[in-house]
């Protein structure tokens, strides 16, 4: 996919084109707004860039975990984008990915420690997923593609936008998996007992990772049939 | 961006890792007391939950007034100088059976007595814990609490749901012949259960349930002498 080549390509170096001459851009300029909204449709990290699929498979058996994971990723991605963008001119290019990884994992460990001290129940529920955030390739992808070459304000918006774009897909997938796999939503029974009495059974496949693959594929299909410019001609 | 020199890169790397390490170390040690308190509170809550409804506000006073702690050795003799709450079963499991300490919690309230046995086992991804509450006959299970750290939500993690834990209620540890056989969880769900020593399983959680069985049988059987000595 397009972003994979960006990640592997070391030629992408930060260029501050608008550094001195350009007038100061307002925070809510149309261009900045697009940074927030693009990840919802034309540039969604999961369905268009096809990043972060592994965690989308793992944490979507239940709506609740998907929600908390989404919030955590938004927080970590926004902070990491902001920090890396502030540091971007000091980071030596040869070790930039290691520095990015250090910032991400540092933030994730911090979130984990704070949750364990102040919201122990949530921390216990999230246990595995907190660690999974470090390996989420969307975060590193955005640091490399955006924060290393942009000013802090747009980077922050880009981080939030991509985090939310990721979270929306997670929530959609988790909604269908929990509904059809367990008959519940957020832990509450929504499929009425009458259905079960009539012979309806929960779909066990929905609880396996394969189901997330199907649902993501269907989302991608719907999105591309509505927006043909996303269709890969090759 | 200009090309940075080797020495700048090296200095940057050293400075940056040190800075992150210091921040994390300060944060971790600053928050440690709160985290340890949370862990202890969660353990008290789990012990109480196997015998009664847990109220977060009165948790500590409930625990202190209803629970008495004991530590036993494998042969059933009491180890008076150890505190049951501080016994780290995860470390104890690595010792030889004879050297281990076996904690037991006794619950007394309004003339009702129950015994709670804490157990440790391995799930698919990490450790799992059980608190098994027995009626005063030391045979009938009155409640079980399972806890896990990393099991898959929707699959293995379901062991800590009431709908699974409740399946153990009323099951017996001893066979009709008086032999300690404990309770086994079956593979998959929808099994027909007609035994007092079996419960229905969970589809897609076989590895976690193997760990549950390991705790509920192998580990629990080590308590045989202790149960006998409490009874007499």
Interface residues (C-beta under 8 A of the other chain):
Chain A: X13 X14 X15 X59 X61 X62 X65 X89 X90 X91 X92 X93 X94 X95 X98 X99 X102 X103 X106 X109 X110 X113 X114 X116 X117 X118 X120 X124 X127 X128 X177 X178 X181 X182 X204 X207 X208
Chain B: X1 X3 X4 X8 X9 X12 X13 X16 X17 X20 X23 X24 X27 X28 X31 X34 X35 X38 X39 X41 X42 X125 X126 X149 X150 X152 X153 X154 X155 X203 X204
